[in-house]
Amino acid sequence: MLASLVALKSAGVEGVMVDAWWGLVEKDGPLKYNWEGYAELIKMVEKLGLKLQVVMSFHQCGGNVGDSCSIPLPPWVLEEISKNPDLVYTDRSGRRNPEYISLGCDSLPVLRGRTPIQVYSDYMRSFRERFKDYLGDVVVEIQVGMGPCGELRYPSYPESNGTWRFPGIGEFQCYDKYMRASLAAAAKAIGKDDWGRGGPHDAGQYNQFPENTGFFGRDGTWNGEYGQFFLKWYSEKLLDHGEKILATAEEYFKELEPNYLEKWQEFIGITKQDPMQQN
């Protein structure tokens, strides 16, 4: 590792990026963090006069484009998932995706007494406490993963098991019991209980094209009253998830990016105007 960093420094590189994998750091149990490998890396980076960008990675590594290793979620989290499979995203056919905890349970104490948002918050607080002396000088940027592959999205096009192939439309991931309960509550709130029974029935399958579905076609049902209701709910759930995580990130890393949450809220204000921009 040191030799590689020396070579990068000699080539004029200013800094490097590393994922701080949840599945490695908190693998021994809830609130049991092991940052030692990252501490060694940060010391090497500092010694060479390089800068470091750290990504808080709360997703599984493996199964996506560019993944060259396998790092699942922490074993104790996988144990909870085995007892309650609805903790992960689920498609209409009941396929479960273990890449990331479903945002449907963001505010529920489903991870041994803590909510997923609390778990992510505790993780970031632990990182800050361990490396506070390096923030701003060596660690100059923090990025925060917010979904599969670290992206703020649903796992609508899983590649790992051949379920999806480019350029298929993918499928909605709103069928775990927590997402279904949220959809039902949103529908009931506007007096449309029938709309809360599930996602669009005519949205097609993973490898279809938009024009071959009743929902996504040019004159599809996406543009009807129900379609607009569903897309608004589905996209705003995603945006709210991002806002919750970034509010925590700003609390712990505000000196690195003072306008973190402010910029995000500005983005939300723009994006919420058009639910069709969200996949």
Secondary structure, DSSP 4 states (H G I P E B T S, - for coil): -HHHHHHHHHTT--EEEEEEEHHHHTTTSTT----HHHHHHHHHHHHTT-EEEEEEE-S-BSSSTT--S-B-S-HHHHHHHHH-GGGEEE-TT--EEEEEE-GGGTTS-TBTTB-HHHHHHHHHHHHHHHHTTTBTTTEEEEEE--SGGGSSS---S--TTSS--TT--------SHHHHHHHHHHHHHTT-GGGGGSS-TTS--TT--GGGSTTTSTT-GGGSHHHHHHHHHHHHHHHHHHHHHHHHHHHHHTTT-TTHHHHHHHHHHHHTT-GGG--
